[in-house]
Amino acid sequence: MKFEFDIEPVEQARPRATRMGKGIRVYDPKKVAVFKRQLGMLAKQQMLDRGLEPFDGPLEVCMEFYRPVQASISQKERARRLSGVHRPTVRPDLSNYIKALEDALNGILWVDDNLIVSLQADKFYAERPHLTVEIRRPTYREEDNNGKPIDKSPTSSN
């Protein structure tokens, strides 16, 4: 099941802390909190439109993050980046994008991100910043009598 969200990816930043009486309150920076809230709303709408509940059980997830091309580069380099010849090797780190997305979609696309047993993630440049998430059930490998692998997918729904 594939989902596409028209929102610019935002990386998970270090949490902020503030003193509240005798305790400390930890919270996301404003930019991250806004991103998580907006992505959550977009995901809830797509789940409602498709009549789906959050996925439960083991999941394989593929994430693609499309970020804008910097304005201060040549047209030739811009074309290379948009064609995929040059991929983003600059900050923010891919792992920080992943963490923000996983947190934002907890309880919406999946019951909890601890259900993700396999993850593939990529960063690309694009004219229109967005992100995609594809969710699949894992393929289980069994062996036949000769020791050769047989791929089997679970028959359970959802």
C-alpha positions in Angstrom: 0.0 0.0 0.0 1.6 3.3 -1.1 1.0 6.7 0.3 2.2 10.0 -1.1 2.2 13.2 1.0 2.6 16.7 -0.4 4.7 18.1 2.4 8.4 19.0 2.6 10.3 16.5 4.7 11.6 17.8 8.0 14.3 16.1 10.1 13.9 15.2 13.7 15.9 17.7 15.7 17.2 17.3 19.2 14.4 17.8 21.7 14.2 21.0 23.7 13.7 21.1 27.5 12.2 23.7 29.8 12.0 23.8 33.6 8.4 23.4 35.0 8.4 23.8 38.7 10.5 21.0 40.1 10.3 19.0 36.8 11.6 19.3 33.3 9.4 19.2 30.2 10.9 17.9 27.0 9.3 18.9 23.6 10.0 19.0 19.9 11.2 22.2 18.3 8.3 24.1 16.6 9.3 23.2 13.1 9.3 19.5 13.9 6.1 19.7 15.9 4.3 21.5 13.0 5.6 18.9 10.5 4.5 16.0 12.6 1.0 17.5 13.1 0.5 18.3 9.4 1.8 14.9 8.2 -0.4 13.2 10.7 -3.5 15.1 9.4 -2.6 14.2 5.8 -2.1 10.5 6.7 -5.4 10.3 8.7 -7.3 11.7 5.7 -5.7 9.2 3.3 -6.5 6.3 5.7 -10.1 7.6 6.1 -10.5 7.9 2.3 -9.3 4.3 1.8 -11.3 3.0 4.8 -8.2 1.6 6.5 -7.2 1.1 10.1 -3.6 1.4 11.3 -1.5 -1.6 10.1 -0.7 -4.1 12.8 1.8 -6.9 12.8 5.2 -7.1 11.2 5.7 -4.5 8.4 8.2 -3.8 5.6 8.4 -0.1 4.9 9.9 1.9 2.1 10.3 5.6 2.5 11.3 8.2 -0.1 12.1 11.8 0.9 12.1 14.4 -1.9 13.8 17.6 -0.9 14.0 20.9 -2.9 17.1 21.6 -5.0 19.2 24.5 -3.6 18.7 27.8 -5.6 22.4 28.7 -5.6 23.5 26.1 -8.2 24.0 26.1 -12.0 21.3 24.9 -14.3 23.5 22.0 -15.3 23.9 20.9 -11.7 20.2 21.4 -11.1 19.4 19.1 -14.0 21.8 16.5 -12.6 20.1 16.6 -9.2 16.6 16.4 -10.6 17.5 13.5 -12.9 18.9 11.5 -9.9 22.5 11.5 -11.1 23.4 13.5 -8.0 21.6 12.6 -4.9 21.5 14.6 -1.6 24.6 13.9 0.5 24.1 17.0 2.6 22.4 17.5 5.9 19.9 16.7 7.1 20.8 13.0 7.7 18.5 10.4 6.3 18.1 8.8 9.8 16.7 12.1 11.1 14.1 12.2 8.4 13.2 8.6 9.1 12.7 9.3 12.9 10.4 12.3 12.3 8.3 10.3 9.8 8.0 7.2 12.1 6.9 9.3 15.0 4.4 11.4 13.0 2.7 8.2 11.6 2.5 6.2 14.9 -1.1 5.3 15.5 -2.1 6.5 12.1 -0.5 4.3 9.3 0.9 1.7 11.8 -0.1 0.9 15.4 3.5 1.6 16.5 6.8 2.0 14.7 8.2 -1.0 16.6 6.2 -3.1 14.1 8.7 -2.2 11.3 10.9 -5.2 10.8 12.5 -4.1 7.5 13.1 -0.5 6.3 14.4 1.0 3.1 14.8 4.7 2.8 16.1 7.1 0.1 16.7 10.9 -0.3 16.1 12.5 -3.7 15.9 16.0 -5.1 12.7 17.2 -6.7 11.0 20.3 -8.0 8.1 19.6 -5.6 9.2 18.5 -2.1 7.1 15.5 -0.9 7.5 12.1 0.6 6.2 8.6 -0.1 5.7 5.6 2.2 5.0 2.1 1.0 3.9 -0.5 3.5 4.1 -4.3 2.8 3.7 -7.5 4.8 7.1 -9.2 5.1 8.0 -12.1 2.9 8.9 -15.2 4.8 11.6 -17.5 3.5 11.3 -21.2 3.9 13.4 -24.0 2.4 12.2 -26.9 0.3 13.5 -30.5 0.8 16.6 -29.7 -1.2 17.5 -26.6 1.0 16.5 -24.1 -1.7 14.7 -21.0 -0.4 10.9 -20.7 -1.1 9.4 -17.2 -0.6 6.1 -17.2 1.2 4.0 -14.2 2.1 1.6 -14.4 5.1 -2.0 -15.0 4.2 -3.5 -12.8 6.9 -5.2 -9.6 5.8 -4.1 -6.0 6.6 
